[in-house]
Amino acid sequence: MATPADGELLYKGFLNLRYGMALTFQEYYCVLSDTGVFTVYTNEDQATNNPTKFINQVRLGGTKDWDGKTMLSSHDNSIKFVTDKGKEISASGHNRNEVTLWAKSIKAVTDPESKEGQKLAKAKRKQQREREREQKRQEEYEIRAKAHRALPKATEIDAPPPISYLTDPRRTRLDARNFPKYRQHLQDAKLETRLTAPLDEAKQPEEPQKVKKKKKRPAAAAGSDDTQPRSADDNLFGAPPPPPSAAAQSAPPPMEAKSEDLTMKFQNLLQLGFSHEEVKAFMAAEGHTSQDLDAVSRNLQRMPPPPGSPTKRAKAELPPSTEKKPSFFDKIFRRGKT
């Protein structure tokens, strides 16, 4: 005879059973375990309060007239159970769904290879994993609780531990700037604000700016070369400078270098198409004196213009026109036409 503790609960509920030679069904409270043990009680209170006092307890072997693969065709909500010894038990439920659940539960415990049996095995495996995880969490909790109980209490400590500067929660991020490694870390991460950045830049020593001196062109240094015509290549690149001597390197730069530099800038602007007055106004805004600019302008006006390109075609000389060129608005509004 199976014991009530044989296996775990699988399904429970009310069923109308007929035992032996009884002609009518009587309602009982039935419990089915996952090992196939079917226990019958008088009511639900007896099954809960005194599970050892049952009316009947058998081990089922399956269901009759249902293979478990098709829908349970029971028009009168009845079904027959077969015990492991071959005895049949007629039962009926309140509705068809309840009878179907009882039949599937019995099929799951009696036929492990069926669809219901595989579902039951999967549910058992999942339940076992949950139990293992819960047991592991409980063991970890017990270990932490034991370690916590082993710590000394606040009343047992005579003096409070010293507060570390780095672990004190009252400190702020600005206090960390006082430490060299934290200040260096903030500089590397570029976390300085726009307010402190100009102050840091002002503390840095200013490096002296290196003035690049342009080499003096030999064509402008020699007075005789000014009167000779220069080619287009000389205008662009200039002649190669002579090798500097030791005396020239040691001597300070002459005063003519400044005027030569000014002449080169003036001449470059003239080659871009600006007039003398425009160039003088532009260079005066840069800080040059008007006397130097006037002297450079007179010298350049005395010099012959450089020859043009030999491949450029000369413009045809047209007689000067006496007619006034129409302006933009004259063209739009067609003014001046009679």
VOGU-930858 format. One record per residue: residue in three letters; x, y, z of N, C-alpha, C in turn. Coordinates in steps of 0.2 Angstrom, whole numbers, padded with zeros to 4 digits, always signed. Each point is the difference from the previous one (the first is absolute). Layout:
REM VOGU-930858
AlaXYZXYZXYZ ...
***
This chain:
REM VOGU-930858
Met+0004-0006+0000-0004+0006+0000+0004+0006+0000 Ala-0001+0005-0004+0004+0006-0001-0002+0005+0006 Thr+0005+0003+0002-0001+0005+0006-0002+0007-0003 Pro-0003+0004+0004-0002+0007-0002+0006+0004-0002 Ala+0006-0001+0003+0006+0004-0002+0004-0003-0006 Asp-0003-0005-0003+0003-0002-0006-0001+0004-0006 Gly+0005+0004-0002+0000+0005-0005-0003+0007+0002 Glu+0000+0004-0005-0002+0007+0001-0007+0001-0003 Leu-0004+0005+0002-0006+0002-0002+0000+0001-0008 Leu-0004-0003-0004-0001+0002-0007-0007+0003-0002 Tyr-0005-0003+0003-0007+0003-0001-0004-0002+0005 Lys-0005+0004+0002-0005-0001+0005-0007+0003-0002 Gly-0005-0002+0003-0007+0002-0002-0005-0004+0002 Phe-0006+0002-0002-0006-0005+0002-0002-0004-0006 Leu-0002-0006+0001-0002-0005-0005-0006-0004+0003 Asn-0004-0002-0004-0006-0004+0001+0002-0007-0001 Leu+0001-0005+0005+0002-0006-0001-0005-0005+0002 Arg+0000-0006-0003-0004-0006+0001+0004-0006+0002 Tyr-0001-0002+0006+0004-0006+0002-0005-0006+0000 Gly+0004-0006-0002-0004-0006+0001-0006-0001-0003 Met-0005-0002+0004-0007-0001-0003-0005+0006+0001 Ala+0003+0006+0002-0004+0005+0001-0003+0003-0007 Leu-0006+0002+0000-0004+0002-0006+0001+0007-0001 Thr+0002+0004+0004+0000+0007-0001+0007+0003+0002 Phe+0002+0006-0003+0006+0003+0001+0000+0004+0007 Gln+0005+0000+0003+0001+0004+0006+0006+0005-0001 Glu+0000+0006+0003+0005+0005-0001+0005-0001+0005 Tyr+0007+0000-0002+0006-0001+0005+0005+0005-0002 Tyr+0004+0001+0004+0006+0005-0001+0006-0005-0001 Cys+0003+0001-0006+0005-0005-0003+0007+0004-0001 Val+0005-0004+0002+0007+0003-0001+0004-0005-0004 Leu+0004+0003-0005+0004-0004-0004+0007+0002+0001 Ser+0005-0004+0001+0007+0002+0001+0004-0002-0007 Asp+0006+0003+0000+0004-0001-0007+0003-0007+0000 Thr-0001-0005+0005+0002-0007-0001-0006-0004-0002 Gly-0006+0003-0001-0006-0004-0002-0004-0002+0006 Val+0001+0002+0006-0004-0002+0006-0007+0004+0000 Phe-0006-0003+0000-0006+0003+0000-0003-0001+0006 Thr-0002+0006+0004-0002-0001+0007-0007+0003+0000 Val-0005-0003+0003-0007+0003+0001-0001+0001+0007 Tyr-0003+0007+0001-0002+0002+0007-0007+0002-0001 Thr-0003+0001+0007-0007+0001+0000-0001+0008-0002 Asn+0004+0004+0002-0001+0007-0001+0007+0003+0000 Glu+0000+0007-0002+0007+0003-0001+0003+0001+0007 Asp-0004+0002+0005+0003+0001+0007+0003-0006+0003 Gln-0002-0006-0002+0003-0006+0002+0007-0001-0003 Ala+0000+0002-0007+0006-0001-0003+0005+0005+0002 Thr-0002+0006+0003+0005+0005+0002+0002-0002+0007 Asn-0005-0001+0005+0002+0000+0007+0002-0007+0002 Asn-0002-0005-0003+0002-0007+0002+0000-0004-0007 Pro+0006+0000-0003+0001-0003-0007+0001-0008+0001 Thr+0001-0002+0006+0001-0007+0001-0007-0004+0000 Lys-0005+0004+0002-0007-0003+0000-0003+0000-0007 Phe+0001-0005-0004-0003+0001-0007-0005-0006-0001 Ile-0004+0000-0005-0005-0005-0001+0003-0006-0004 Asn+0004+0002-0005+0003-0005-0004+0006+0003-0003 Gln+0005-0004-0002+0006+0002-0003+0003-0006-0004 Val+0001+0002-0007+0002-0005-0005+0005+0003-0004 Arg+0004-0004-0004+0005+0002-0005-0003-0001-0007 Leu-0001+0006-0004-0003-0001-0006+0004-0002-0005 Gly-0003-0004-0005+0004-0002-0006-0001+0003-0006 Gly-0006+0004-0001-0001+0004-0006-0008+0001+0000 Thr-0002+0002-0006-0007+0002-0001-0002-0005-0006 Lys-0007-0001+0000-0003-0005-0004-0004+0004-0006 Asp+0001-0002-0006-0004+0002-0006+0003+0007-0002 Trp+0006+0002+0002+0003+0006-0002+0008-0001-0001 Asp+0003+0001-0006+0007-0001-0001+0004+0006+0002 Gly-0003+0006+0001+0004+0006+0002+0002+0004-0006 Lys-0001-0002-0006+0002+0004-0006-0006+0004-0003 Thr-0006-0002+0001-0006+0004-0003-0003+0003+0006 Met-0005+0004-0002-0005+0003+0005-0004-0005+0004 Leu+0000+0001+0006-0004-0004+0005-0008+0000-0002 Ser-0002-0005-0003-0007+0000-0003-0005-0003+0006 Ser-0002+0005+0004-0004-0002+0006-0006+0004+0000 His-0006-0002-0002-0006+0004+0000-0003+0001+0007 Asp+0001-0005+0004-0003+0000+0006+0005+0002+0006 Asn+0006+0003-0002+0005+0002+0005+0002-0006+0004 Ser+0001-0006-0003+0002-0005+0004+0006-0004-0003 Ile+0003-0003+0004+0006-0004-0002+0002-0006+0005 Lys+0004-0004-0003+0001-0006+0004+0008-0001+0002 Phe+0002-0001+0006+0006-0001+0002+0002-0007+0000 Val+0006-0002-0001+0002-0007+0001+0006+0000+0005 Thr-0001-0004+0005+0005-0001+0005+0006-0004-0003 Asp+0006-0001+0004+0005-0004-0002-0001-0007+0000 Lys-0006-0002+0004-0002-0007+0000-0005-0002-0005 Gly-0002+0005-0004-0005-0001-0005-0007+0002+0002 Lys-0002+0003+0005-0006+0001+0003-0003+0007-0003 Glu-0006+0000-0002-0002+0007-0003-0004+0004+0005 Ile+0001+0006-0001-0004+0005+0005-0003+0005-0005 Ser-0007+0000+0001-0004+0005-0004+0000+0007+0004 Ala+0001+0005-0004+0000+0007+0003-0003+0005-0005 Ser-0003+0005+0003-0003+0006-0004+0001+0006+0004 Gly+0001+0005-0004+0002+0007+0002-0006+0005-0001 His+0001+0006+0003-0005+0005-0001+0000+0003-0007 Asn+0005+0000-0004+0000+0002-0007+0006-0004-0004 Arg+0000+0002-0006+0004-0004-0004+0007+0002+0001 Asn+0002+0006+0001+0007+0002+0001+0003-0003+0006 Glu-0004-0001+0005+0003-0003+0006+0001-0007-0001 Val-0004-0004-0004+0001-0007-0001+0006+0000-0005 Thr+0001+0004-0004+0006+0000-0005+0006+0001+0004 Leu+0000+0004+0005+0007+0001+0004+0001-0006+0004 Trp-0005-0003+0003+0001-0006+0003+0003-0006-0004 Ala-0003+0000-0006+0003-0005-0005+0007+0001-0002 Lys+0002+0006-0002+0006+0002-0002+0005-0001+0006 Ser-0002+0002+0006+0005-0001+0006+0001-0008+0001 Ile-0005-0004-0001+0001-0007+0001+0005-0003-0006 Lys-0001+0003-0006+0004-0002-0005+0007+0002+0000 Ala+0001+0006+0004+0007+0002+0000+0004-0004+0005 Val-0003-0003+0006+0003-0004+0005+0001-0007-0002 Thr-0005-0002-0004+0000-0008-0002+0004-0001-0007 Asp+0001+0005-0004+0003-0001-0007+0005+0006+0000 Pro+0007-0001+0002+0005+0005-0001+0001+0002-0007 Glu-0001-0004-0005+0002+0001-0007-0005+0004-0003 Ser-0006+0001+0003-0005+0004-0004+0001+0007+0001 Lys-0004+0004-0004+0001+0007+0000-0001+0003+0007 Glu-0005-0002+0004-0001+0003+0007+0006-0003+0004 Gly+0003-0006-0001+0005-0002+0004+0007+0004-0001 Gln+0001+0002-0006+0006+0004-0002-0001+0007+0004 Lys-0006+0003-0001-0001+0006+0004+0001+0000+0007 Leu-0002-0006+0003+0001+0000+0007+0007-0001+0002 Ala+0004-0004-0004+0007+0000+0001+0004+0006-0001 Lys-0002+0004-0004+0003+0007-0001-0002+0004+0006 Ala-0006+0000+0002-0002+0004+0006+0004-0002+0006 Lys+0001-0006+0001+0004-0003+0005+0007+0003+0000 Arg+0003-0001-0006+0007+0003-0001+0001+0007+0002 Lys-0005+0004-0002+0000+0007+0001-0001+0002+0008 Gln-0004-0004+0003-0001+0000+0007+0006-0001+0004 Gln+0004-0005-0003+0006-0003+0004+0005+0006-0001 Arg+0001+0003-0006+0004+0006+0000-0001+0005+0004 Glu-0007+0002+0001-0002+0005+0004+0002-0001+0007 Arg-0001-0006+0002+0002-0002+0007+0007+0000+0001 Glu+0004-0002-0005+0008+0001+0001+0002+0007+0001 Arg-0003+0004-0004+0002+0007+0000-0002+0003+0007 Glu-0006-0001+0002-0002+0002+0006+0004-0002+0006 Gln+0002-0007+0000+0004-0002+0005+0007+0003+0000 Lys+0003+0002-0006+0006+0003+0000+0000+0007+0002 Arg-0006+0004-0001-0001+0006+0003+0000+0000+0007 Gln-0004-0005+0003+0000-0001+0007+0006-0001+0003 Glu+0004-0004-0003+0007-0001+0003+0004+0006+0000 Glu+0000+0004-0006+0004+0006+0000-0003+0005+0005 Tyr-0006+0000+0001-0003+0005+0006+0003-0002+0007 Glu+0000-0007+0001+0002-0002+0006+0007+0002+0001 Ile+0004-0001-0005+0008+0002+0001+0000+0007+0001 Arg-0003+0004-0003+0000+0008+0001-0003+0001+0007 Ala-0005-0003+0002-0003+0002+0007+0005-0003+0005 Lys+0003-0005-0001+0005-0003+0005+0006+0005+0000 Ala+0003+0003-0005+0005+0005+0000-0002+0006+0003 His-0006+0002-0001-0003+0006+0002+0000+0000+0008 Arg-0002-0006+0002-0001-0001+0008+0007+0000+0003 Ala+0005-0002-0004+0007+0000+0003+0003+0006+0000 Leu-0002+0006-0003+0003+0006+0000-0001+0003+0007 Pro+0004+0004+0003-0001+0004+0006-0005+0005+0000 Lys-0004+0001+0005-0005+0005+0000+0003+0006+0002 Ala-0004+0005-0002+0002+0007+0001+0002+0002+0008 Thr-0004-0003+0004+0001+0001+0007+0007-0003+0003 Glu+0002-0005-0004+0007-0004+0002+0006+0004-0002 Ile-0001+0005-0005+0006+0004-0002+0001+0006+0004 Asp+0006+0000+0003+0002+0006+0004+0000+0006-0004 Ala+0004+0001-0005+0001+0006-0004-0002-0001-0007 Pro-0003+0005-0003-0002-0001-0007+0006+0000-0004 Pro-0001-0004-0006+0006+0000-0004+0001+0006-0004 Pro+0006+0002-0002+0002+0006-0003-0004+0001-0007 Ile-0002+0006-0001-0003+0001-0007+0005+0001-0005 Ser+0000-0004-0005+0005+0001-0006-0003+0006-0004 Tyr+0005+0004-0003-0002+0006-0004-0003-0003-0006 Leu+0002-0005-0003-0003-0002-0006-0007-0004+0000 Thr-0001-0003+0006-0006-0003+0001-0006+0004+0004 Asp+0002+0006+0003-0005+0004+0003-0005+0002-0004 Pro-0006-0001+0001-0006+0002-0005-0001+0008+0001 Arg+0003+0003+0005-0001+0007+0000+0005+0004-0004 Arg+0005-0003-0003+0004+0003-0005-0003+0001-0007 Thr+0002+0005-0003-0003+0001-0007+0005-0001-0005 Arg-0002+0001-0006+0005-0001-0006+0005+0005+0000 Leu-0002+0006+0002+0005+0006+0000+0006-0001+0005 Asp-0002-0004+0006+0006-0001+0004+0005-0004-0003 Ala-0002-0005-0004+0005-0004-0003+0005+0004-0005 Arg-0001+0006-0001+0005+0004-0004+0006+0001+0004 Asn-0001+0000+0007+0006+0001+0004+0005-0005-0001 Phe-0001-0006-0002+0004-0006+0000+0003+0000-0007 Pro+0007-0001+0000+0003+0001-0007-0002-0005-0005 Lys-0001-0007+0003-0002-0005-0005-0007+0001-0003 Tyr-0005+0003+0005-0006+0002-0003-0001+0006-0004 Arg+0005+0005+0001+0000+0005-0004+0003-0002-0007 Gln+0005-0004+0000+0002-0002-0007-0005-0004-0003 His-0004-0004+0003-0005-0004-0003-0005+0004-0003 Leu-0002+0006+0003-0005+0004-0003+0003+0004-0006 Gln+0006+0001+0001+0003+0004-0006+0001-0005-0006 Asp+0001-0006+0001+0000-0005-0005-0006-0002-0003 Ala-0005+0000+0004-0007-0001-0002-0003+0006-0003 Lys+0003+0006+0000-0003+0006-0003-0006+0002+0003 Leu+0000+0000+0007-0006+0002+0004+0000+0007+0002 Glu+0005+0004-0002+0000+0007+0003-0006+0004-0003 Thr-0002+0004+0003-0006+0004-0002+0003+0006-0004 Arg-0005+0004-0003+0002+0006-0004+0002+0005+0004 Leu-0002+0000+0007+0002+0005+0004+0007+0000+0003 Thr+0002-0006+0001+0007-0001+0002+0005-0001-0006 Ala-0002-0002-0006+0005+0000-0005+0004+0006-0002 Pro-0003+0006+0000+0004+0006-0001+0005+0001+0006 Leu-0002-0002+0006+0005+0001+0005+0006-0004-0001 Asp-0001-0007-0002+0005-0004+0000+0005+0002-0006 Glu-0003+0003-0005+0004+0002-0006+0004+0006+0002 Ala-0003+0004+0004+0004+0006+0002+0006-0002+0004 Lys+0000-0005+0004+0005-0002+0004+0006-0003-0004 Gln-0001-0002-0006+0005-0003-0004+0004+0005-0003 Pro+0007-0001+0000+0004+0005-0003+0000+0001-0008 Glu-0001+0006-0002+0000+0001-0007+0006-0001-0004 Glu+0000-0004-0005+0006-0002-0004+0001+0006-0005 Pro+0006+0002+0000+0002+0006-0005-0002-0003-0007 Gln-0003+0005-0004-0002-0002-0007+0006+0001-0004 Lys+0001-0005-0004+0006+0000-0005-0002+0004-0006 Val+0004+0005-0002-0002+0004-0006+0004-0003-0006 Lys-0004-0002-0005+0003-0002-0006+0003+0005-0004 Lys+0006+0000-0002+0003+0006-0004+0000-0003-0007 Lys-0002+0004-0005+0000-0002-0007+0007+0002-0003 Lys+0002-0004-0004+0006+0001-0003+0000+0006-0005 Lys+0005+0004+0000+0001+0005-0005+0001-0002-0007 Arg-0004+0003-0004+0001-0002-0007+0006+0003-0003 Pro+0004-0003-0004+0006+0003-0003-0002+0006-0005 Ala-0006-0001-0003-0001+0005-0006-0002+0007+0004 Ala-0003+0000+0006-0001+0006+0003+0006+0003+0003 Ala+0005-0004+0003+0006+0002+0003+0004+0004-0004 Ala+0001-0003-0006+0005+0004-0005-0004+0005-0004 Gly+0004+0006+0000-0003+0006-0003+0000-0001-0007 Ser+0005-0003-0003+0000-0001-0008-0005-0004-0002 Asp-0003-0005+0004-0005-0005-0002-0007+0003-0001 Asp-0001+0006+0004-0007+0003-0001-0001+0003-0007 Thr+0005+0002-0003-0001+0003-0007-0001-0006-0005 Gln+0003-0006+0001-0001-0005-0005-0007-0003+0000 Pro-0002-0002-0006-0007-0004+0000+0001-0007+0003 Arg-0005-0002+0004+0000-0006+0003-0005-0005-0004 Ser+0001-0006+0000-0004-0005-0003-0006-0002+0004 Ala-0005-0004-0002-0006-0002+0004+0002-0005+0005 Asp+0005-0004-0001+0003-0005+0005+0003+0004+0005 Asp+0004+0005-0001+0003+0004+0005-0005+0003+0005 Asn-0006+0002-0003-0005+0004+0004-0003-0005+0005 Leu-0001-0007-0003-0003-0005+0005+0004-0002+0005 Phe+0006-0003-0002+0004-0003+0005+0006+0004+0002 Gly+0003+0004-0004+0006+0004+0001+0006-0005-0001 Ala+0006+0004+0000+0006-0004-0001+0002-0003+0006 Pro+0004-0006+0000+0003-0003+0006+0004+0004+0004 Pro-0001+0000+0006+0004+0005+0005+0007-0003+0000 Pro+0005+0005+0000+0007-0002+0001+0002-0003+0007 Pro+0005-0004+0000+0001-0003+0006+0003+0005+0005 Pro-0003+0000+0006+0001+0005+0005+0007-0001+0003 Ser+0004+0006+0001+0006+0000+0003+0000+0000+0007 Ala+0006-0001+0003+0000+0000+0008-0001+0007+0002 Ala+0003+0005-0003-0001+0007+0002-0008+0002-0001 Ala-0003-0002-0005-0007+0002-0001-0004-0003+0005 Gln+0002-0007+0003-0004-0003+0005+0000+0003+0006 Ser+0006+0002+0002+0002+0003+0007-0003+0007+0000 Ala+0000+0004-0006-0002+0007+0001-0008+0000+0001 Pro-0002+0006+0003-0008+0000+0001-0003+0002-0007 Pro-0006-0002+0000-0004+0002-0007+0000+0007-0001 Pro+0001+0002-0006+0000+0008-0002-0007+0002+0000 Met+0000+0007+0000-0006+0004+0001-0004-0001-0007 Glu+0003-0002-0005-0003+0000-0007-0005-0007+0000 Ala+0001-0004+0005-0004-0006+0000-0007+0001+0001 Lys-0002+0005+0004-0006+0002+0002-0004+0003-0006 Ser+0004+0005-0004-0003+0003-0006-0001-0005-0005 Glu+0005-0005-0001-0001-0005-0005-0006-0004+0001 Asp-0001-0002+0007-0006-0004+0001-0006+0004-0001 Leu+0000+0006+0001-0006+0005-0002-0001+0000-0007 Thr+0005+0001-0004+0000+0000-0007-0003-0006-0003 Met+0002-0006+0003-0003-0006-0003-0007-0001+0002 Lys-0002+0002+0005-0007-0001+0002-0004+0005-0004 Phe+0002+0006-0001-0003+0005-0005-0001-0002-0007 Gln+0006-0003-0002+0000-0003-0007-0005-0006-0001 Asn+0000-0004+0005-0005-0006-0001-0007+0002+0000 Leu-0002+0005+0004-0007+0003+0000-0001+0003-0007 Leu+0005+0004-0003-0001+0003-0006-0001-0006-0006 Gln+0003-0005+0001-0001-0005-0005-0006-0004+0001 Leu-0004+0001+0005-0007-0003+0001-0005+0004-0003 Gly+0002+0007-0002-0005+0004-0004-0002+0006+0004 Phe+0003+0001+0006-0002+0006+0004+0004+0006-0003 Ser-0003+0006+0001+0003+0006-0001+0005+0002+0005 His+0004+0005-0001+0005+0003+0005-0004+0002+0006 Glu-0005+0004-0001-0004+0003+0006-0003-0005+0004 Glu-0003-0006-0003-0003-0005+0003+0005-0004+0004 Val+0006-0001-0003+0006-0004+0004+0002+0004+0006 Lys+0001+0007-0001+0002+0004+0005-0005+0000+0006 Ala-0006+0001-0002-0005+0000+0006-0001-0007+0003 Phe+0001-0005-0003+0000-0007+0003+0006-0001+0005 Met+0006+0002-0003+0006-0001+0004+0001+0005+0006 Ala-0003+0006-0001-0001+0005+0006-0004-0003+0005 Ala-0005-0004-0001-0004-0003+0005+0004-0005+0004 Glu+0005-0003-0003+0004-0005+0003+0005+0003+0005 Gly+0001+0007-0001+0005+0003+0005+0006+0003-0003 His+0000+0000-0007+0006+0003-0003-0001+0008-0001 Thr+0005+0003+0000+0000+0008+0000-0002+0002-0007 Ser-0003+0006+0000-0002+0002-0007+0007+0003-0004 Gln+0005+0002+0004+0006+0002-0004+0003-0005-0003 Asp+0001-0006+0003+0003-0006-0003-0004-0002-0006 Leu-0007+0000+0001-0004-0003-0006+0000+0005-0006 Asp+0001+0006+0001+0000+0005-0005+0007-0001-0004 Ala+0005-0001+0004+0007-0001-0003+0000-0006-0004 Val-0003-0006+0002+0000-0006-0003-0004+0001-0007 Ser-0006+0003+0001-0004+0001-0006+0003+0004-0005 Arg+0004+0006+0002+0004+0004-0005+0005-0004-0004 Asn+0004-0005+0004+0005-0004-0003-0003-0005-0005 Leu-0005-0003+0002-0003-0005-0005-0003+0004-0006 Gln-0002+0006+0001-0003+0003-0006+0005+0002-0005 Arg+0007+0002+0003+0005+0001-0005+0003-0006-0003 Met-0001-0006+0003+0003-0006-0003-0004-0002-0006 Pro+0003-0002-0006-0004-0002-0005-0004-0006+0001 Pro-0006-0001-0003-0004-0006+0002+0003-0006-0003 Pro-0001-0006+0004+0003-0006-0003-0003-0002-0006 Pro+0004-0003-0004-0003-0003-0007-0005-0005+0001 Gly-0005+0000-0004-0006-0005+0000+0003-0006-0002 Ser-0005-0005+0000+0001-0007-0002+0001+0000-0008 Pro+0005-0003-0003+0001+0000-0007-0006-0004-0004 Thr-0003-0004+0004-0006-0004-0003-0007+0004+0000 Lys+0000+0005+0004-0006+0004+0001-0001+0004-0006 Arg-0006+0000-0003-0002+0004-0006-0001+0007+0003 Ala+0002+0005-0004-0001+0007+0002-0007+0002-0002 Lys-0003+0004+0004-0007+0003-0001+0001+0005-0006 Ala-0005+0000-0004-0001+0004-0005-0002+0007+0002 Glu+0004+0005-0002-0001+0007+0003-0006+0003-0004 Leu-0005+0002+0004-0006+0003-0002+0000+0007+0001 Pro-0003+0004-0005+0000+0007+0002-0005+0002+0006 Pro+0002+0005+0004-0004+0001+0005-0007+0002-0002 Ser-0005-0003+0004-0007+0001-0002-0003+0006+0004 Thr-0004+0004-0003-0002+0006+0003-0007-0001+0004 Glu-0003-0006-0002-0007-0002+0003+0001-0002+0007 Lys-0005+0002+0004+0000-0002+0007-0002-0007+0000 Lys+0003-0004+0004-0002-0007+0001-0006-0001+0005 Pro-0005-0003-0003-0006+0000+0004+0001-0004+0007 Ser-0003+0002+0005+0000-0003+0006-0005-0006+0001 Phe+0001-0003+0006-0004-0006+0001-0008+0002+0000 Phe-0001+0005+0003-0007+0002+0000-0003+0003-0006 Asp+0005+0003-0004-0002+0002-0007-0002-0006-0004 Lys+0003-0006+0001-0001-0006-0004-0007-0003+0002 Ile-0001+0001+0007-0007-0003+0002-0006+0004-0002 Phe+0001+0007+0001-0006+0004-0001+0000+0003-0007 Arg+0005-0002-0004+0001+0002-0007+0000+0008-0001 Arg+0003+0003+0005+0001+0007-0001+0005+0002-0004 Gly-0001+0006-0003+0005+0003-0004-0001-0001-0008 Lys-0006-0004-0001-0002-0001-0007-0005+0004-0002 Thr+0001+0003-0006-0006+0004-0003-0003-0004-0005 
***
